[in-house]
Amino acid sequence: MTVNMTKGQAISLQKNDGGSLTAVRMGLGWQAAPRRGLFGTRTREVDLDASAVLFADKQPVDVVFFRHLVSDDGSVKHTGDNLVGGVGQGGDDEAILVDLARVPVHIDQIVFTVNSFTGQTFQEVQNAFCRLVDETTGDELARYTLAGGGAYTAQIMAKVHRTGPGWTMTALGTPANGRTFQDLMPSILPHL
């Protein structure tokens, strides 16, 4: 059963039977929004990029994105860059796999961001979402939909963080500006 999340909402990643999820996928999907032009409606391709920044005690220690597809410890993997979006017609255009059982104990938070590498704003994007999937069963656990595009080029989407022996996901949905995850660091830090 999917939980449609709102900004700031948190969900536990504990299974109903009391066990913990071992592997999750953070999927990102989007489509270019049609724009009215002089000669009718058209769309311009939008290159959004998903990134995962791994933190230990509020300090970034690793990042997974289209130029560094696997974390140094191998627990987080990016499936590859999608330059146009909308390929899955509602499915994931980019995904980041997290093997929660293999994440080193000093990593306490993983923040997921999305940015427009080509610099277009979210006014040119529609049907954007991030979702958390139990990678073992394929079940969608949570979905955060980006509603209403804005005049910004990035968004701090969500984070997974340690809570006791398990993990929790929190939808952040914070608009930001930047073409890369490095540009977003000042916007990420208040959420740690």
Helices and strands as residue ranges (DSSP letters): E 3-4, E 10-12, E 23-32, E 35-37, E 40-42, E 48-56, E 59-64, E 76-78, E 94-99, E 109-116, G 122-124, E 125-134, E 140-146, E 154-163, E 166-176, H 181-188, G 189-191
